[in-house]
Amino acid sequence: MRERIWAPLPLLPLLLLLLPPPLWGGPPDSPRPEAQREPGPLQPFDLLYASGVAAYYSEDYEQAVRDLEAALRSHRRLREVRARCARHCAARRPLASPGAGPAAELPFFRALLERARCYRSCQTQRLGGPASRHRVSEDVRSDFQRRVPYNYLQRAYIKLNQLEKAVEAAHTFFMANPEHMEMQQNIENYRTMAGVEVLQLVDREAKPHLESYSAGVKHYEADDFELAIKYFEQALREYFSEDMECRALCEGPQRFEEYEYLGYKAGLYEAIADHYMQVLVCQHECVRELATRPGRLSPIENFLPLHYDYLQFAYYRVGEYVKALECAKAYLLLHPDDEDVLDNVDYYESLLDDSGDPASIEAREDLAMFVKRHKLESELIKSAAEGLGFSYTEPNYWIRYGGRQDENRVPSGVNVEGAEVHGLSMGKKSSPKIDRDLREGGPLLYENITFVYNSEQLNGTQRVLLDNVLSEEQCRELHSVASGIMLVGDGYRGKTSPHTPNEKFEGATVLKALKFGYEGRVPLKSARLFYDISEKARKIVESYFMLNSTLYFSYTHMVCRTALSGQQERRTDLSHPIHADNCLLDPEANECWKEPPAYTFRDYSALLYMNDDFEGGEFIFTEMDAKTVTLERTSDRWLKRFLYFSSI
C-alpha cells in the first residue's frame, strides 16, 4: 500500500469538492427555478442562489457564476437597506415617552406606529417592492452565513479557466470554514497551477474593522507607531459603524424559543416585552459578534478594550500624552482595577505641562458612551429575566487575560529606576497557564517493548517512538478481525475517499469490534484484543510521560488505507491533510484556534503501525503554516508494531 501521512505537498490533480444537492430538492438535471433578472426591484437572493446551484449541476457554469454572484450582491444589498432604514427611521421617528393621565400611553404608541410605517415605506422604496419577498428559510440563511455560495463559485470559476476568481472564492469560503481540509488543498492546488510560491489571497467578505485591527497590531509590533495609530483609529470607526449595523439587523423578526409563535396567547404587553427582550439580547451580543472571526465560535479575547490599550502606548511613543491619557482612561472604563494601566495613567499625567489639569482629561467619548449603554442594557436584561421568568447569564465580554503580550506594558523609554519612582509595573498580562508538567522517560511497563526515539530526536516535545508493542501473532489476529468488521468510509459518513481521491478508506471502532464479537460474527477473543491493545497504549502514554492525572480515551479507530489502482503514477498529494486534532489550523494566520468543531479536549494521540508491506508513507510534522517541515520519517522503513505517541 502507498501511504503518505500529513505530507505538505501540493495537490496536482484537481480535488473535487462534495457539494450539496440543489436547495429545492430536485435532482441535478431537474428544471431549475427561474429567478427574475430584469432591471428594477432587488431580486430575492434565495431565488438567485437556487437558480445558480441548478445551473452548476446542469454544468452551465457561466449562468451559475452570474446567478451566484447576483445572489451575493442581493444579500449584501438587503443587509445595507435594512440597516440604513433602521438608522434613518430611528432618527426621523424618535419614540416618545409616555405621559400621565388618561390615554397616557397613546403618544408612545403613535410614535411606535409612525416608526413602523417609516421602516416599511423605506424598505419598500429601496428594495423596489415589499420586504416580505426577501424572507428566506433558515437553511438558506445558514448557507450564506457559512459562505457556501463561494464553494460553488470557486468550482465554477475553475471550470471557466478563471483561476484568479476561483482563488478568491476558495479563500473566501475557507476563511469561514478553516476545518474544511479539501478547500485548503484546493488553494494549494491553485497555487501550483499558477506556478507561484505565494498567491494574492483576497477575502471578499472580510470585515473592515478586523482587517484594520490586524494591520494596527502588525505596525505596532514593528514599532511603527504612527501607522499603528492610523489603523487602530480606523478600526474603531469601523467597529462602531459595524455595531450600529449589527444592532439594526437585530430588529428583524425573532424566533421565540420557548413556545411556538402560532400558539402564543400572551397579552399585548407580554408580547411586546417578549419580542423586545429578544431584540435587546441580540443587540447586547453584538459585542461578541464583532469580536468573532468568520468561522470561529469564540471571540478575540478582550477585543474592544485592546484597541485602547494599544493606542495608549502608541500615542505615548509619538509624544501625544493627552491622547495617551484619554485612551488609558478609556481602557479603565472596562478594567478599572488594571494595575499596569493605572500606573501608566499616573505616569502620563506626570508628563503633562502645567497648562492643563490632568483631572479634566476624561476617557475617550466614543467608548464612554458605548460602555454607558452597554451597562444600562445589562441591567435591563437582568431585571427582565427576573421579572418575566426567563433564563439569562451575562457573559464575560472583557476577559482580563486577553492583554497585549509585549514588553510595552510600560513606556520603554523609562528605565527600571524611573519605573520604580512612578510606580509603573514592568510586567505583562499573563494568559492562563495549563497545569501540566511536560515530563518524559517513565517506565514502558511491558516486556519486549523497545525504545527508539525521544522528543529531542523527534524534534518536538512530548513525543516518543517505540517498537515491538505488538507481537507478530497479535498483528495477524488483528488483521483477521479487520477483514470482518471494517466498513468503507467509517467515521466519515460513508465517504469512500474522505481525505484523497486516490485512496480507499476503511475503518472500525472498538465498540463495533466488541459488538460483532458478542454477535459471533468475529471471534470474541480477537475483538477483545482490539480493546486490550488500545488500553495498553493508554497505559504506556500515561506511564512514559509521567502524567499526574488519569488519561482517558476519546476515540480509537482501526483504519486501512488502500491505494487505488491506476491512480498512483506521479502522485504527490496527501494521504491525510495536515491538521491538528484539538484545534482548527489556520495556516494563513499561523495560528491554531482551540475551539469547536476541533476536539479541544484531546491531549495525546498515538499511531500503531501493523504492517510494513507498502511503499512511501512519509510521516510529517510541520509548523502552523502547514508548509515548513519539522519532522519527517519514512513509514515503509519502520517495522510493523511501531507505536508513535505525541501530545497534540
C-alpha positions as CSV (number, residue, x, y, z in Angstrom):
1,M,0.0,0.0,0.0
2,R,1.2,3.5,-0.8
3,E,0.5,5.6,2.3
4,R,1.5,9.3,2.9
5,I,0.6,10.8,6.2
6,W,0.4,14.5,6.7
7,A,2.8,15.3,3.8
8,P,2.7,19.1,2.9
9,L,2.9,18.6,-0.8
10,P,0.7,20.5,-3.4
11,L,-2.2,18.6,-4.8
12,L,-1.7,18.2,-8.6
13,P,-5.0,16.5,-9.7
14,L,-7.8,18.9,-9.1
15,L,-9.7,18.0,-5.9
16,L,-13.5,17.9,-6.4
17,L,-15.4,19.3,-3.5
18,L,-18.5,17.4,-2.4
19,L,-21.3,19.9,-2.9
20,P,-24.9,19.6,-1.5
21,P,-27.8,18.9,-3.8
22,P,-30.0,21.7,-5.2
23,L,-31.9,23.5,-2.4
24,W,-35.3,22.9,-3.9
25,G,-34.8,19.2,-3.5
26,G,-34.8,18.2,-7.2
27,P,-32.2,16.1,-8.9
28,P,-29.3,18.0,-10.7
29,D,-31.0,17.6,-14.1
30,S,-34.4,18.8,-13.0
31,P,-35.7,22.2,-14.2
32,R,-34.3,25.0,-12.0
33,P,-36.4,27.8,-10.7
34,E,-36.1,30.9,-12.8
35,A,-35.1,34.0,-10.8
36,Q,-36.1,37.3,-12.4
37,R,-33.1,39.1,-13.8
38,E,-34.7,42.2,-15.4
39,P,-33.5,45.5,-14.0
40,G,-35.7,47.1,-11.4
41,P,-36.7,45.7,-8.0
42,L,-34.0,43.9,-6.0
43,Q,-34.3,40.2,-6.7
44,P,-34.6,37.8,-3.7
45,F,-31.2,36.3,-3.1
46,D,-32.7,32.8,-2.3
47,L,-34.2,32.5,-5.8
48,L,-30.9,33.7,-7.4
49,Y,-29.0,31.2,-5.2
50,A,-31.3,28.3,-6.1
51,S,-31.0,29.2,-9.8
52,G,-27.2,29.3,-9.6
53,V,-27.0,26.0,-7.9
54,A,-29.2,24.5,-10.5
55,A,-27.1,25.9,-13.3
56,Y,-24.0,24.5,-11.6
57,Y,-25.4,21.0,-11.5
58,S,-26.5,21.4,-15.1
59,E,-22.9,22.3,-16.0
60,D,-23.9,25.7,-17.2
61,Y,-21.1,27.3,-15.4
62,E,-21.4,30.8,-16.9
63,Q,-25.0,31.0,-15.8
64,A,-24.1,29.6,-12.4
65,V,-21.5,32.3,-11.9
66,R,-24.0,35.1,-13.0
67,D,-26.7,33.8,-10.6
68,L,-24.4,33.1,-7.6
69,E,-22.7,36.5,-7.9
70,A,-26.1,38.2,-8.2
71,A,-27.3,36.3,-5.1
72,L,-24.3,37.6,-3.1
73,R,-24.9,41.1,-4.3
74,S,-28.6,40.9,-3.5
75,H,-27.8,39.5,0.0
76,R,-25.3,42.3,0.6
77,R,-27.7,45.0,-0.6
78,L,-30.6,43.7,1.5
79,R,-28.5,44.0,4.7
80,E,-27.5,47.5,3.7
81,V,-31.1,48.5,3.1
82,R,-32.3,47.1,6.4
83,A,-29.5,48.8,8.4
84,R,-29.9,52.1,6.6
85,C,-33.7,52.2,7.0
86,A,-33.4,51.3,10.7
87,R,-30.9,54.2,11.3
88,H,-33.0,56.6,9.2
89,C,-36.3,55.9,10.9
90,A,-34.8,55.9,14.4
91,A,-33.5,59.5,13.7
92,R,-36.7,60.7,11.9
93,R,-39.2,59.0,14.2
94,P,-38.0,59.0,17.8
95,L,-40.1,57.2,20.4
96,A,-42.0,59.5,22.7
97,S,-42.0,58.9,26.5
98,P,-45.4,58.0,27.9
99,G,-47.1,60.9,29.7
100,A,-49.5,61.0,32.6
101,G,-53.3,60.8,32.9
102,P,-55.9,59.2,30.7
103,A,-54.6,57.7,27.5
104,A,-51.0,58.5,28.6
105,E,-49.6,55.7,26.5
106,L,-51.1,56.9,23.2
107,P,-48.2,59.3,22.3
108,F,-45.7,56.4,22.7
109,F,-47.7,54.0,20.6
110,R,-48.3,56.7,18.0
111,A,-44.6,57.2,17.7
112,L,-44.2,53.4,17.5
113,L,-46.6,53.1,14.7
114,E,-45.0,56.0,12.8
115,R,-41.6,54.4,13.1
116,A,-43.1,51.1,11.8
117,R,-44.7,52.9,8.9
118,C,-41.4,54.7,8.1
119,Y,-39.5,51.5,8.2
120,R,-41.9,49.7,5.9
121,S,-42.0,52.6,3.5
122,C,-38.2,53.0,3.5
123,Q,-37.6,49.3,2.7
124,T,-40.3,49.1,0.0
125,Q,-38.9,52.1,-1.7
126,R,-35.3,51.0,-1.6
127,L,-36.0,47.3,-2.4
128,G,-38.5,48.1,-5.2
129,G,-41.2,46.0,-3.6
130,P,-42.4,44.6,-0.3
131,A,-39.8,43.4,2.1
132,S,-41.8,40.1,2.5
133,R,-40.4,38.9,-0.8
134,H,-36.9,38.7,0.8
135,R,-37.8,36.4,3.7
136,V,-35.8,33.2,3.4
137,S,-35.6,29.8,5.1
138,E,-33.1,29.0,7.9
139,D,-31.2,26.7,5.6
140,V,-30.6,29.5,3.0
141,R,-29.7,31.9,5.8
142,S,-27.2,29.4,7.2
143,D,-25.6,28.8,3.8
144,F,-24.9,32.5,3.4
145,Q,-23.6,32.7,6.9
146,R,-21.2,29.8,6.2
147,R,-20.4,31.3,2.7
148,V,-21.5,28.2,0.9
149,P,-22.1,30.1,-2.4
150,Y,-18.4,30.7,-2.6
151,N,-17.9,26.9,-2.5
152,Y,-19.9,26.6,-5.8
153,L,-18.3,29.7,-7.2
154,Q,-14.7,28.5,-6.9
155,R,-15.5,25.3,-8.7
156,A,-17.5,27.1,-11.5
157,Y,-14.7,29.7,-12.0
158,I,-12.1,27.0,-12.4
159,K,-14.3,25.3,-15.0
160,L,-14.3,28.6,-16.8
161,N,-10.5,28.8,-16.5
162,Q,-10.7,32.0,-14.4
163,L,-8.0,31.0,-11.8
164,E,-7.8,34.3,-10.0
165,K,-11.5,34.5,-9.3
166,A,-11.5,30.8,-8.3
167,V,-8.8,31.5,-5.8
168,E,-10.7,34.5,-4.4
169,A,-13.8,32.4,-4.0
170,A,-12.0,29.5,-2.5
171,H,-10.1,31.7,0.0
172,T,-13.3,33.5,1.0
173,F,-15.0,30.2,1.7
174,F,-12.0,28.8,3.6
175,M,-11.8,31.8,5.9
176,A,-15.2,30.9,7.3
177,N,-14.6,27.2,7.2
178,P,-11.0,26.7,8.4
179,E,-11.6,23.0,9.2
180,H,-12.5,22.3,5.5
181,M,-9.4,20.3,4.5
182,E,-10.5,19.8,0.9
183,M,-10.7,23.6,0.3
184,Q,-7.2,24.1,1.9
185,Q,-5.9,21.5,-0.6
186,N,-7.7,23.2,-3.4
187,I,-6.0,26.5,-2.6
188,E,-2.6,24.7,-2.7
189,N,-3.6,23.2,-6.0
190,Y,-4.4,26.6,-7.5
191,R,-1.1,27.9,-6.3
192,T,0.6,25.1,-8.2
193,M,-1.5,25.8,-11.3
194,A,-0.5,29.5,-11.1
195,G,3.2,28.5,-10.8
196,V,3.9,30.9,-8.0
197,E,5.0,30.4,-4.4
198,V,2.6,32.8,-2.9
199,L,-0.9,33.7,-4.1
200,Q,-2.5,37.1,-3.5
201,L,-5.4,35.8,-1.3
202,V,-8.5,38.0,-1.1
203,D,-11.3,37.5,1.4
204,R,-14.3,39.1,-0.4
205,E,-16.3,39.0,2.8
206,A,-13.6,40.4,5.1
207,K,-14.8,42.6,7.9
208,P,-13.1,46.0,7.7
209,H,-12.8,46.5,11.4
210,L,-11.0,43.2,11.8
211,E,-8.7,43.9,8.9
212,S,-7.8,47.3,10.2
213,Y,-7.2,45.9,13.7
214,S,-4.8,43.3,12.4
215,A,-2.9,45.9,10.4
216,G,-2.7,48.0,13.5
217,V,-1.2,45.2,15.5
218,K,1.3,44.4,12.7
219,H,2.6,48.0,12.6
220,Y,2.6,48.2,16.4
221,E,4.8,45.1,16.7
222,A,7.1,46.6,14.0
223,D,7.4,49.8,16.3
224,D,5.8,51.9,13.5
225,F,3.5,53.7,15.9
226,E,2.3,56.4,13.6
227,L,0.8,53.8,11.2
228,A,-0.4,51.7,14.2
229,I,-2.4,54.7,15.4
230,K,-3.8,55.3,12.0
231,Y,-5.1,51.7,11.7
232,F,-6.3,51.4,15.3
233,E,-8.3,54.6,14.9
234,Q,-9.7,53.4,11.6
235,A,-10.6,50.1,13.2
236,L,-12.6,51.9,16.0
237,R,-14.5,54.0,13.5
238,E,-15.3,50.8,11.5
239,Y,-16.2,48.9,14.7
240,F,-18.8,51.4,15.9
241,S,-20.2,51.6,12.4
242,E,-20.5,47.8,12.3
243,D,-22.0,47.9,15.8
244,M,-24.8,50.2,14.5
245,E,-25.5,47.8,11.6
246,C,-25.5,44.7,13.8
247,R,-27.9,46.3,16.2
248,A,-30.2,47.4,13.4
249,L,-30.3,43.9,11.9
250,C,-31.3,42.6,15.4
251,E,-34.6,44.5,15.0
252,G,-35.8,42.0,12.4
253,P,-38.2,39.0,13.1
254,Q,-37.3,37.0,16.2
255,R,-37.8,33.3,16.9
256,F,-39.5,32.5,20.2
257,E,-37.5,29.5,21.5
258,E,-39.8,28.6,24.4
259,Y,-43.0,28.2,22.5
260,E,-44.5,28.1,19.1
261,Y,-45.5,31.6,18.0
262,L,-48.7,30.5,16.2
263,G,-49.9,29.1,19.5
264,Y,-48.8,32.1,21.5
265,K,-51.6,33.6,23.6
266,A,-49.9,36.3,25.6
267,G,-51.4,39.7,26.0
268,L,-50.3,43.0,24.4
269,Y,-47.6,44.0,26.9
270,E,-46.3,40.5,27.4
271,A,-45.9,40.0,23.7
272,I,-44.1,43.4,23.3
273,A,-41.9,42.6,26.2
274,D,-41.0,39.1,24.9
275,H,-40.2,40.4,21.5
276,Y,-38.2,43.4,22.7
277,M,-36.1,41.4,25.1
278,Q,-35.0,39.0,22.3
279,V,-34.1,42.1,20.2
280,L,-32.2,43.6,23.2
281,V,-30.3,40.4,24.0
282,C,-29.3,40.2,20.3
283,Q,-28.1,43.8,20.3
284,H,-26.2,43.2,23.6
285,E,-24.5,40.2,21.9
286,C,-23.2,42.4,19.1
287,V,-20.1,42.9,21.2
288,R,-19.3,39.2,20.8
289,E,-20.4,39.1,17.2
290,L,-18.0,41.9,16.2
291,A,-15.1,40.3,18.1
292,T,-15.5,36.9,16.4
293,R,-13.6,36.0,13.2
294,P,-15.5,34.3,10.4
295,G,-15.8,30.6,11.0
296,R,-14.9,30.8,14.7
297,L,-17.1,30.2,17.7
298,S,-15.0,32.1,20.3
299,P,-14.4,35.9,20.1
300,I,-11.0,37.5,20.2
301,E,-10.4,37.9,23.9
302,N,-10.7,41.5,25.3
303,F,-11.1,42.7,21.7
304,L,-12.6,46.2,22.1
305,P,-10.5,47.2,25.1
306,L,-7.3,46.1,23.4
307,H,-7.7,48.9,20.8
308,Y,-7.4,51.5,23.6
309,D,-4.6,49.5,25.3
310,Y,-2.5,49.6,22.1
311,L,-3.4,53.2,21.4
312,Q,-2.4,54.5,24.9
313,F,1.1,53.3,24.4
314,A,1.4,54.2,20.7
315,Y,0.3,57.8,21.4
316,Y,2.8,57.9,24.2
317,R,5.6,56.8,21.8
318,V,4.8,59.6,19.4
319,G,4.6,62.2,22.2
320,E,0.9,62.8,22.3
321,Y,0.5,62.4,26.0
322,V,-3.1,63.8,26.3
323,K,-4.4,61.3,23.8
324,A,-2.4,58.6,25.5
325,L,-4.1,59.5,28.8
326,E,-7.6,59.6,27.2
327,C,-7.0,56.1,25.8
328,A,-5.7,54.7,29.1
329,K,-8.6,56.1,31.0
330,A,-10.9,54.6,28.3
331,Y,-9.4,51.2,28.9
332,L,-10.0,51.6,32.6
333,L,-13.8,52.0,32.0
334,L,-13.8,48.3,31.3
335,H,-11.0,47.2,33.6
336,P,-10.9,49.7,36.4
337,D,-8.6,47.7,38.6
338,D,-5.9,47.1,35.9
339,E,-2.7,47.9,37.9
340,D,-0.5,48.3,34.8
341,V,-2.8,50.9,33.1
342,L,-3.5,52.7,36.4
343,D,0.3,53.1,36.8
344,N,0.5,54.3,33.2
345,V,-2.2,56.9,33.9
346,D,-0.1,58.3,36.7
347,Y,2.9,58.4,34.5
348,Y,1.2,60.1,31.6
349,E,-0.2,62.7,34.0
350,S,3.3,63.5,35.2
351,L,4.4,64.2,31.6
352,L,1.8,66.9,31.0
353,D,2.8,70.6,31.3
354,D,1.4,72.9,33.9
355,S,-1.1,74.5,31.5
356,G,-3.5,71.6,31.7
357,D,-5.3,69.9,34.6
358,P,-4.9,66.1,34.4
359,A,-8.2,65.6,36.2
360,S,-10.0,67.5,33.3
361,I,-8.8,64.9,30.8
362,E,-11.5,62.3,30.6
363,A,-11.8,58.9,28.9
364,R,-12.5,58.8,25.2
365,E,-16.1,59.8,24.5
366,D,-16.7,57.0,21.9
367,L,-16.0,54.3,24.5
368,A,-17.6,56.2,27.4
369,M,-21.0,56.3,25.5
370,F,-20.7,52.7,24.4
371,V,-20.0,51.5,28.0
372,K,-22.8,53.5,29.4
373,R,-25.3,52.0,27.0
374,H,-23.9,48.5,27.5
375,K,-24.3,48.7,31.3
376,L,-27.9,50.0,31.0
377,E,-28.7,47.2,28.7
378,S,-27.2,44.7,31.0
379,E,-29.2,46.0,34.0
380,L,-32.4,46.0,32.0
381,I,-31.9,42.4,30.7
382,K,-31.2,41.1,34.2
383,S,-34.2,42.8,35.6
384,A,-36.4,41.5,32.9
385,A,-35.1,38.0,33.3
386,E,-36.0,38.1,37.0
387,G,-39.4,39.7,36.4
388,L,-40.5,37.8,33.3
389,G,-39.1,34.4,34.3
390,F,-36.6,33.7,31.6
391,S,-33.1,32.4,32.0
392,Y,-30.1,34.8,31.2
393,T,-26.5,34.8,32.3
394,E,-24.4,37.8,31.4
395,P,-21.3,36.6,29.5
396,N,-17.8,37.9,30.4
397,Y,-17.3,40.2,27.4
398,W,-14.0,41.6,28.5
399,I,-11.8,38.7,29.5
400,R,-8.9,40.1,31.5
401,Y,-6.1,37.8,30.3
402,G,-6.6,39.0,26.8
403,G,-3.9,41.7,27.1
404,R,-1.1,42.8,24.9
405,Q,1.7,40.3,25.0
406,D,4.7,42.5,24.5
407,E,7.3,44.4,26.5
408,N,5.5,47.7,26.1
409,R,3.2,47.4,29.1
410,V,5.2,50.3,30.4
411,P,6.7,53.1,28.3
412,S,10.1,51.6,27.1
413,G,11.8,55.0,27.5
414,V,11.6,54.6,31.2
415,N,14.4,52.8,32.9
416,V,13.9,50.5,35.8
417,E,14.7,53.1,38.4
418,G,12.2,55.6,36.8
419,A,9.6,52.9,36.8
420,E,10.0,52.4,40.5
421,V,9.7,56.1,41.1
422,H,6.5,56.3,39.2
423,G,5.2,53.0,40.5
424,L,4.9,51.5,37.0
425,S,4.8,47.8,36.5
426,M,7.2,46.2,34.0
427,G,5.1,43.1,33.9
428,K,2.7,41.8,31.2
429,K,-0.8,40.5,31.5
430,S,-0.5,36.8,31.6
431,S,-2.6,34.2,29.9
432,P,-4.0,31.2,31.8
433,K,-1.4,28.5,32.5
434,I,-2.0,24.9,31.7
435,D,-1.4,22.9,34.8
436,R,0.5,20.1,33.2
437,D,4.2,19.4,33.7
438,L,5.9,18.2,30.5
439,R,7.9,15.2,31.6
440,E,9.0,12.0,29.9
441,G,11.2,9.0,30.4
442,G,8.9,6.9,32.7
443,P,8.8,3.1,32.6
444,L,7.4,1.4,29.5
445,L,5.5,-1.2,31.7
446,Y,5.6,-4.2,29.3
447,E,8.4,-6.6,28.4
448,N,9.9,-6.7,24.8
449,I,8.9,-3.1,24.1
450,T,12.0,-1.3,22.9
451,F,12.6,2.5,22.9
452,V,13.6,4.1,19.6
453,Y,13.5,7.9,19.7
454,N,12.6,10.5,22.3
455,S,11.2,14.1,21.9
456,E,14.6,15.7,21.2
457,Q,15.4,13.1,18.4
458,L,11.9,13.7,17.0
459,N,12.3,17.5,17.1
460,G,9.5,18.3,19.4
461,T,8.0,17.9,22.8
462,Q,6.1,15.0,24.4
463,R,7.0,12.6,21.5
464,V,8.3,9.1,21.6
465,L,8.7,6.2,19.1
466,L,8.6,2.6,20.4
467,D,9.0,-0.8,18.7
468,N,7.6,-4.3,19.5
469,V,4.4,-3.0,21.0
470,L,2.6,-5.9,19.3
471,S,3.8,-9.5,18.6
472,E,3.7,-11.0,15.1
473,E,0.8,-13.2,16.3
474,Q,-1.2,-10.3,17.6
475,C,-0.7,-8.4,14.3
476,R,-2.0,-11.4,12.3
477,E,-5.0,-11.7,14.6
478,L,-5.9,-8.0,14.3
479,H,-5.6,-8.2,10.5
480,S,-8.1,-11.1,10.6
481,V,-10.5,-9.1,12.8
482,A,-10.2,-6.1,10.5
483,S,-11.3,-8.0,7.4
484,G,-14.6,-8.9,9.2
485,I,-15.5,-5.6,10.8
486,M,-14.2,-2.7,8.7
487,L,-16.6,-0.5,6.7
488,V,-15.7,1.8,3.8
489,G,-15.9,5.4,5.0
490,D,-16.4,4.5,8.6
491,G,-16.4,7.7,10.7
492,Y,-16.7,9.8,7.6
493,R,-20.4,9.3,6.7
494,G,-19.6,6.5,4.3
495,K,-17.3,8.6,2.1
496,T,-15.1,6.1,0.2
497,S,-12.2,8.6,-0.1
498,P,-12.6,11.3,2.6
499,H,-9.1,12.5,2.5
500,T,-7.8,11.9,-1.0
501,P,-9.5,10.6,-4.2
502,N,-6.5,8.3,-4.7
503,E,-7.1,6.0,-1.8
504,K,-10.0,3.9,-0.3
505,F,-10.5,4.4,3.4
506,E,-11.9,1.7,5.7
507,G,-12.3,1.8,9.5
508,A,-13.8,0.2,12.6
509,T,-14.2,1.2,16.2
510,V,-13.6,-0.8,19.4
511,L,-17.4,-0.8,20.1
512,K,-18.1,-2.2,16.7
513,A,-15.5,-5.0,17.1
514,L,-16.9,-6.0,20.5
515,K,-20.5,-5.9,19.2
516,F,-19.5,-8.2,16.3
517,G,-17.7,-10.4,18.8
518,Y,-20.8,-10.8,21.0
519,E,-22.9,-11.5,18.0
520,G,-20.5,-14.2,16.9
521,R,-19.6,-12.6,13.6
522,V,-15.9,-12.5,14.6
523,P,-14.1,-14.3,17.4
524,L,-14.8,-12.6,20.7
525,K,-11.2,-13.2,21.8
526,S,-9.9,-11.3,18.7
527,A,-12.4,-8.5,19.2
528,R,-11.3,-8.2,22.9
529,L,-7.7,-8.0,21.7
530,F,-8.5,-4.7,19.8
531,Y,-9.7,-3.3,23.1
532,D,-6.8,-4.7,25.1
533,I,-4.2,-3.2,22.7
534,S,-5.9,0.2,22.9
535,E,-5.8,0.0,26.7
536,K,-2.2,-1.0,26.5
537,A,-1.3,2.1,24.5
538,R,-3.2,4.3,27.0
539,K,-1.2,2.9,29.9
540,I,2.1,3.3,28.1
541,V,1.4,7.0,27.4
542,E,0.3,7.6,31.0
543,S,3.5,6.0,32.4
544,Y,6.1,7.2,29.9
545,F,5.1,10.8,30.1
546,M,4.6,10.5,33.9
547,L,1.2,12.1,33.9
548,N,-0.1,13.2,37.3
549,S,-3.8,12.6,36.3
550,T,-5.7,9.8,34.6
551,L,-5.6,9.7,30.8
552,Y,-9.0,8.8,29.2
553,F,-9.9,7.6,25.8
554,S,-11.5,10.0,23.3
555,Y,-11.6,7.8,20.2
556,T,-9.9,4.6,18.9
557,H,-10.1,3.7,15.2
558,M,-8.6,0.8,13.3
559,V,-8.1,2.0,9.7
560,C,-6.9,0.7,6.4
561,R,-5.9,3.0,3.5
562,T,-5.7,1.2,0.2
563,A,-4.1,2.9,-2.8
564,L,-6.4,2.8,-5.8
565,S,-5.1,1.0,-8.9
566,G,-4.2,3.2,-11.8
567,Q,-4.1,6.5,-9.8
568,Q,-0.6,6.3,-8.2
569,E,1.7,7.4,-11.0
570,R,3.4,10.8,-10.2
571,R,1.2,11.1,-7.1
572,T,2.3,13.9,-4.8
573,D,-0.9,14.5,-2.8
574,L,-1.6,14.0,0.9
575,S,-3.0,10.7,2.3
576,H,-4.3,12.9,5.1
577,P,-4.2,16.7,5.1
578,I,-2.1,18.5,7.6
579,H,-4.1,19.1,10.7
580,A,-4.3,19.1,14.5
581,D,-7.0,17.2,16.3
582,N,-7.6,19.6,19.2
583,C,-7.5,22.9,17.3
584,L,-8.5,24.5,14.0
585,L,-5.4,25.0,11.9
586,D,-5.3,28.4,10.2
587,P,-2.1,28.4,8.0
588,E,-2.7,31.9,6.8
589,A,-2.6,33.4,10.3
590,N,0.0,30.9,11.6
591,E,-2.5,30.1,14.4
592,C,-4.4,27.0,15.6
593,W,-7.7,28.1,17.2
594,K,-8.6,25.9,20.2
595,E,-12.4,25.8,19.7
596,P,-15.1,23.6,18.3
597,P,-15.6,21.8,16.0
598,A,-12.0,20.7,16.9
599,Y,-11.7,18.1,19.6
600,T,-10.4,20.6,22.1
601,F,-10.4,18.1,24.9
602,R,-7.8,15.8,23.4
603,D,-4.2,15.9,24.7
604,Y,-2.3,12.9,23.2
605,S,-2.5,10.9,20.0
606,A,-1.0,7.5,19.1
607,L,-0.4,5.7,15.8
608,L,0.2,2.0,15.8
609,Y,1.5,0.6,12.5
610,M,0.5,-3.1,12.0
611,N,2.1,-3.7,8.6
612,D,5.2,-2.8,6.5
613,D,4.2,-4.1,3.1
614,F,3.7,-0.7,1.4
615,E,5.7,2.0,-0.3
616,G,6.1,5.6,0.6
617,G,4.3,6.7,3.8
618,E,6.2,9.7,5.0
619,F,5.1,10.8,8.4
620,I,5.5,14.5,8.8
621,F,5.1,17.3,11.3
622,T,5.0,20.9,10.2
623,E,4.9,24.4,11.6
624,M,1.5,26.0,11.8
625,D,1.9,27.4,8.3
626,A,1.3,23.7,7.1
627,K,4.4,24.0,4.9
628,T,7.6,24.2,7.0
629,V,8.5,20.5,7.8
630,T,9.9,20.0,11.3
631,L,10.0,16.2,11.3
632,E,9.9,13.6,8.5
633,R,10.1,9.8,8.8
634,T,9.5,7.3,6.1
635,S,7.0,4.8,7.4
636,D,7.9,1.9,5.0
637,R,11.3,1.8,6.7
638,W,9.7,1.4,10.1
639,L,8.9,-2.1,11.2
640,K,5.4,-3.0,12.0
641,R,4.4,-2.9,15.6
642,F,5.9,0.6,16.0
643,L,3.9,2.9,18.2
644,Y,4.3,6.6,17.8
645,F,3.0,8.9,20.5
646,S,2.7,12.7,20.6
647,S,1.0,15.4,22.5
648,I,-1.4,17.5,20.3
